[in-house]
């Protein structure tokens, strides 16, 4: 997979979106794949997804 996918670590949703915007081309898919749980930041995976979706829609 490392030859066909670009994996970019990021610390915040803002970092994720900035990097995705810089790297993505029309027709690309951008996958959010947290490397660990985020229970200290969100109530659950649904809240995390909702926050990510809202950040993307705000672009």
C-alpha positions as CSV (number, residue, x, y, z in Angstrom):
1,X,0.0,0.0,0.0
2,X,2.8,2.4,0.7
3,X,3.5,2.7,-3.1
4,X,-0.1,3.6,-3.9
5,X,-1.2,5.6,-0.9
6,X,0.1,8.7,0.7
7,X,0.0,8.5,4.5
8,X,0.3,11.9,6.2
9,X,0.3,12.2,10.0
10,X,-1.5,15.3,11.4
11,X,-2.3,16.6,14.9
12,X,-5.6,18.4,14.4
13,X,-8.5,18.4,12.0
14,X,-7.2,21.8,10.8
15,X,-3.9,20.2,9.9
16,X,-5.7,17.3,8.2
17,X,-7.8,19.5,6.1
18,X,-5.0,21.9,5.1
19,X,-2.8,18.9,4.0
20,X,-5.7,17.2,2.2
21,X,-6.6,20.4,0.3
22,X,-2.9,20.8,-0.8
23,X,-2.5,17.2,-1.9
24,X,-5.9,16.0,-3.2
25,X,-6.7,16.2,-6.9
26,X,-10.2,16.2,-8.4
27,X,-11.6,12.7,-8.1
28,X,-9.4,11.7,-5.1
29,X,-10.8,10.3,-1.9
30,X,-9.5,11.5,1.4
31,X,-9.8,9.0,4.3
32,X,-9.7,10.0,7.9
33,X,-8.1,7.1,9.8
34,X,-7.2,8.0,13.4
35,X,-4.3,5.9,14.7
36,X,-5.7,5.7,18.2
37,X,-8.8,6.3,20.2
38,X,-9.9,9.8,20.9
39,X,-12.0,9.4,24.0
40,X,-10.2,12.3,25.7
41,X,-11.4,14.6,22.9
42,X,-14.8,13.3,21.9
43,X,-17.7,11.5,23.5
44,X,-17.6,8.7,20.8
45,X,-16.8,8.0,17.2
46,X,-20.0,9.6,16.0
47,X,-19.1,12.9,17.5
48,X,-15.6,12.7,16.0
49,X,-17.2,12.0,12.6
50,X,-19.7,14.8,13.0
51,X,-16.9,17.3,13.8
52,X,-14.8,16.1,10.8
53,X,-17.8,16.3,8.5
54,X,-18.6,19.9,9.7
55,X,-15.0,20.9,9.2
56,X,-15.0,19.6,5.6
57,X,-18.3,21.2,4.8
58,X,-17.0,24.5,6.1
59,X,-14.2,24.5,3.5
